[in-house]
């Protein structure tokens, strides 16, 4: 709906500019215009001004069409039209001053669109350097490859359907869900896109959160070369979080370890060691980039992964503290993607001394495995 409203404003505001062209070219008598200007315009100057009125209309009309067609760069044309329009309005102030109101509305829309465009451009530029620069040699998972793993992990991998499938080197996910930023906060809809690399463990996650009408949060969480960085911007413009450091590095590693459930063959990676606790539980320890972190994988009797739990740093004003971080996978939320069975609906909770704080409910909508060349082109 908002897209139609903004496009309507752009087009109608542009259409009004035609009145200036019609008057200065004496195509018709425009009674609404007195013809008074900031300085005298006559002859060729008046006709030139008329052409600028026509140009402003065309630019606004093109930007409206581009906006309706979801072209990210629509704001560039609209901004140029806005500058030209306001110059003309100042010259024809007595007749055109109320056009400033429309220009202010369009200016706000352009600033917000610029923020989104700039954030998306940053993300797009990061992806090629994040993804592997060449395709890893294909390797099919065999029964013998599972023998070194604890029985409970073997059962999970077999149940997931990895045998006979290619070892996962990269993954690309689309997610939807709801999240909140504090225990008593409102739930907000979110949509996210995530890339994983397995041989050199890492992820690149971008999320758009609809915090309120006309108000969004844009986030980018990256884990690469053993280091993490979380960036959050209000309206894609104003940074409110830009976290780095050893606590975040540990948390990013644990996040990778937990979310690797979406590509189960990661369990065969040489940076992971496993220890079975009982018939339904195993501890995974990951060592990479000089950091080590462990988490508990919990399984159901049928071999599905029920959840994950670890001690992860929870950010507080007075300083980060280690708290229990828990993921629960909905037993009715499993799906198959490219023949691999994964938990597609999960809930993420901090188990704090003050009580449980569930902050994210996420659903996997689509996954692509080992599409390196496609990902690098995006």
C-alpha positions in Angstrom: 0.0 0.0 0.0 2.8 2.4 0.9 4.4 1.8 -2.4 1.3 2.9 -4.2 0.9 6.0 -2.1 4.5 7.1 -2.6 4.3 6.5 -6.4 1.0 8.4 -6.5 2.6 11.4 -4.7 5.5 11.3 -7.1 3.4 11.2 -10.2 0.7 13.7 -9.2 3.3 16.2 -7.9 5.1 15.8 -11.2 1.9 16.3 -13.1 1.3 19.6 -11.4 4.6 20.8 -12.8 3.1 20.6 -16.3 1.1 23.7 -15.5 4.3 25.7 -15.5 5.2 24.3 -18.9 1.7 25.0 -20.3 1.7 28.6 -19.1 5.2 29.5 -20.2 4.7 28.0 -23.6 1.3 29.7 -23.8 -0.3 26.4 -24.8 -3.4 27.3 -22.7 -4.4 29.9 -20.1 -3.7 28.6 -16.6 -5.9 30.8 -14.3 -4.3 29.3 -11.1 -1.0 30.9 -12.0 -0.3 34.7 -11.7 3.0 34.5 -13.5 4.8 36.4 -10.7 8.4 35.3 -10.3 11.4 36.0 -8.1 13.0 37.9 -11.0 11.6 38.8 -14.3 11.4 36.1 -16.9 10.5 36.9 -20.5 10.9 35.6 -23.9 13.5 32.8 -24.2 14.0 32.7 -20.5 10.4 32.0 -19.8 10.3 29.2 -22.4 13.4 27.7 -20.9 11.8 27.8 -17.5 8.8 26.0 -19.1 11.1 23.3 -20.4 12.5 22.8 -16.9 8.9 22.4 -15.6 8.4 19.8 -18.2 11.7 18.1 -17.3 10.7 18.0 -13.7 7.4 16.3 -14.6 9.2 13.7 -16.7 11.7 12.9 -13.9 9.0 12.6 -11.3 7.0 10.3 -13.6 10.0 8.1 -14.3 10.9 7.8 -10.6 7.3 6.9 -9.8 7.4 4.1 -12.4 10.8 2.9 -11.1 9.5 2.9 -7.6 6.5 0.8 -8.6 8.8 -1.6 -10.4 10.9 -1.9 -7.2 14.0 -0.4 -8.7 16.4 0.4 -5.8 17.9 3.4 -7.6 14.5 5.2 -8.1 15.5 7.7 -5.4 18.4 9.0 -7.5 16.1 10.2 -10.3 13.6 11.5 -7.7 16.3 13.4 -5.8 17.4 15.2 -9.1 13.8 16.0 -9.8 13.4 17.2 -6.2 16.3 19.7 -6.6 15.0 21.0 -9.9 11.5 21.2 -8.6 12.5 23.2 -5.5 14.6 25.7 -7.6 11.5 26.3 -9.8 9.3 26.6 -6.7 11.6 29.3 -5.3 11.5 31.2 -8.6 7.7 30.9 -8.8 7.2 31.2 -5.0 3.9 33.0 -4.9 2.2 30.4 -7.2 4.2 27.3 -6.3 5.2 27.6 -2.6 2.8 24.8 -1.4 4.8 22.4 -3.6 7.5 22.5 -1.0 5.3 20.3 1.3 5.2 17.6 -1.4 8.9 17.9 -1.9 9.6 17.5 1.8 7.6 14.2 1.8 9.5 13.0 -1.2 12.8 14.1 0.4 12.0 11.9 3.4 11.2 9.0 1.1 14.4 9.5 -0.8 16.6 9.6 2.4 15.0 6.3 3.6 15.5 4.8 0.2 19.1 5.9 0.1 19.7 4.2 3.5 18.2 0.9 2.2 20.1 1.2 -1.1 23.4 1.9 0.7 23.0 -0.9 3.2 22.1 -3.4 0.5 25.1 -2.2 -1.6 27.4 -2.8 1.4 26.0 -6.4 1.8 26.3 -7.1 -1.9 29.9 -6.0 -1.9 30.7 -8.2 1.1 29.4 -11.4 -0.4 32.0 -12.1 -3.1 34.9 -11.8 -0.5 33.0 -14.0 1.9 32.3 -16.8 -0.4 35.0 -19.2 -1.6 36.8 -18.1 -4.8 36.6 -21.5 -6.4 34.4 -24.6 -6.3 35.6 -27.3 -3.9 36.0 -30.8 -5.3 32.8 -32.8 -4.9 32.9 -35.5 -2.3 30.0 -37.9 -1.7 29.3 -39.0 1.9 29.7 -42.7 2.5 28.8 -45.0 5.4 32.5 -45.5 6.2 32.9 -41.7 6.8 30.3 -41.8 9.6 32.1 -44.5 11.6 34.4 -42.1 13.5 31.4 -40.3 15.0 29.5 -41.2 18.2 26.5 -43.5 17.6 24.0 -40.8 18.4 25.5 -38.4 15.9 25.7 -41.2 13.3 22.0 -41.9 13.8 21.2 -38.2 13.3 23.2 -38.0 10.1 21.6 -41.1 8.6 18.1 -39.9 9.6 18.9 -36.6 8.0 19.6 -38.4 4.7 23.2 -37.3 4.2 24.5 -40.7 3.0 25.0 -40.7 -0.7 24.7 -36.9 -0.8 27.5 -34.4 -1.6 29.4 -33.0 1.4 28.1 -29.5 2.0 30.7 -26.7 1.4 28.3 -23.8 1.1 24.7 -23.1 2.0 22.3 -20.3 1.2 19.1 -19.8 3.3 16.0 -17.7 3.2 14.3 -17.2 6.6 11.2 -15.5 8.0 10.0 -15.2 11.6 9.4 -12.9 14.5 11.9 -11.4 17.0 12.1 -8.9 19.9 14.9 -6.9 21.4 14.0 -7.2 25.1 12.1 -9.6 27.3 9.0 -7.5 27.5 9.3 -6.1 24.0 6.8 -6.5 21.2 7.3 -9.2 18.6 8.3 -7.8 15.2 8.2 -9.6 11.8 11.5 -10.2 10.2 12.9 -11.6 6.9 16.5 -12.7 6.6 19.0 -14.1 4.1 22.0 -16.1 5.2 25.1 -17.6 3.6 27.4 -20.3 5.1 30.8 -21.6 4.3 31.8 -24.9 5.8 35.4 -25.7 4.9 36.4 -22.3 6.4 33.5 -21.9 8.9 31.6 -18.7 8.6 28.2 -17.1 8.0 26.9 -13.8 6.6 23.4 -13.0 7.8 21.3 -10.0 6.9 17.9 -9.2 8.4 15.1 -6.7 7.9 12.9 -6.1 10.9 9.6 -4.2 10.7 9.7 -2.5 14.1 6.7 -0.2 13.3 4.9 1.3 10.3 7.5 3.2 8.3 10.2 2.1 10.8 12.6 -0.8 10.3 15.8 -2.2 11.7 18.5 -3.5 9.3 21.0 -5.9 10.6 24.1 -7.7 9.4 25.9 -10.4 11.4 29.1 -11.8 10.0 31.4 -14.5 11.2 34.6 -14.9 9.1 38.1 -16.0 9.8 37.2 -16.7 13.5 35.9 -13.2 14.1 32.4 -11.8 14.4 30.8 -8.4 13.8 27.2 -7.4 14.4 25.9 -4.3 12.8 22.4 -2.9 13.3 21.1 0.3 11.7 17.8 2.1 12.3 16.1 2.8 9.0 19.2 1.3 7.4 20.9 4.7 8.1 21.8 5.2 11.8 24.1 2.6 13.5 22.8 1.6 16.9 25.0 -1.5 17.3 28.4 -2.2 15.9 29.8 -5.0 18.1 33.2 -6.7 17.8 35.5 -8.4 20.3 36.3 -11.8 21.9 32.9 -12.2 23.5 31.2 -11.7 20.1 33.7 -14.0 18.5 32.8 -16.8 20.9 29.1 -16.1 20.4 29.5 -16.1 16.6 31.3 -19.5 16.8 28.5 -20.9 18.9 25.9 -19.6 16.5 27.6 -21.2 13.6 27.8 -24.5 15.6 24.1 -24.4 16.4 22.9 -23.4 13.0 25.0 -26.0 11.2 22.1 -28.3 12.0 20.8 -26.9 8.7 23.6 -28.6 6.8 24.2 -31.8 8.9 27.3 -33.0 7.1 29.3 -30.2 8.9 29.6 -32.8 11.7 32.4 -34.4 9.7 34.5 -31.3 9.7 38.0 -31.5 11.1 37.5 -28.6 13.4 34.7 -30.4 15.3 35.2 -33.0 17.9 32.3 -35.0 19.4 31.7 -36.7 22.7 28.5 -38.8 23.4 26.9 -38.1 26.7 24.0 -40.6 26.5 21.8 -42.1 23.8 20.1 -38.7 23.1 22.9 -36.2 23.8 26.3 -35.3 22.4 28.7 -32.5 23.1 30.4 -30.8 20.1 33.6 -28.8 20.6 34.7 -26.5 17.8 38.2 -25.1 17.6 39.0 -22.5 14.9 40.9 -19.2 14.7 42.4 -19.7 18.2 39.0 -20.0 19.8 37.3 -23.0 21.3 33.6 -23.3 22.1 31.4 -26.2 23.1 27.7 -26.9 22.9 25.3 -29.7 23.7 23.2 -31.2 20.9 20.0 -32.9 22.0 18.3 -35.5 19.8 14.9 -37.2 19.7 14.6 -41.0 19.7 13.9 -41.0 15.9 17.2 -39.3 15.2 15.9 -35.7 14.7 17.9 -32.9 16.3 15.7 -31.6 19.2 17.9 -28.6 20.1 21.1 -27.1 21.1 22.4 -25.5 24.4 25.6 -23.7 25.3 27.1 -21.0 27.5 27.2 -17.9 25.4 28.0 -14.2 26.3 24.8 -12.2 26.8 25.3 -8.4 26.2 24.5 -6.1 29.1 25.1 -2.5 29.8 27.4 -3.4 32.7 29.2 -5.9 30.6 28.7 -9.3 28.9 28.0 -12.3 31.1 27.9 -16.0 30.3 24.4 -17.3 30.2 22.6 -20.4 28.9 21.6 -20.0 25.3 19.1 -22.5 24.0 17.5 -23.5 20.7 14.5 -25.7 20.5 13.4 -27.3 17.2 9.7 -27.8 16.6 9.1 -31.5 16.3 6.4 -30.8 13.6 8.6 -28.3 11.8 11.0 -30.5 9.9 11.4 -30.2 6.1 13.5 -31.7 3.4 15.6 -29.5 1.1 17.5 -31.2 -1.7 16.9 -34.5 0.1 18.3 -33.4 3.4 15.9 -33.4 6.5 16.5 -30.4 8.7 14.7 -28.6 11.5 12.9 -25.7 9.7 11.1 -24.1 12.7 13.1 -23.1 15.7 12.8 -21.0 18.9 15.8 -19.3 20.5 15.8 -18.5 24.2 18.1 -17.0 26.8 17.7 -18.8 30.1 18.5 -15.9 32.5 18.4 -15.8 36.2 15.5 -13.3 35.9 13.6 -15.9 33.7 13.5 -17.2 30.2 13.8 -14.6 27.4 12.6 -16.0 24.1 13.7 -13.5 21.5 13.5 -15.3 18.1 11.2 -17.7 16.3 12.5 -18.5 12.9 11.4 -20.6 9.9 13.6 -21.7 7.0 11.8 -21.1 3.8 14.4 -22.3 1.3 18.0 -23.7 1.2 20.5 -24.1 -1.6 23.6 -26.3 -1.1 26.9 -25.9 -2.9 25.7 -23.2 -5.4 29.0 -21.3 -5.1 29.0 -19.8 -8.6 25.4 -18.6 -8.2 26.1 -17.0 -4.8 29.2 -15.1 -6.0 27.2 -13.5 -8.8 24.6 -12.0 -6.4 
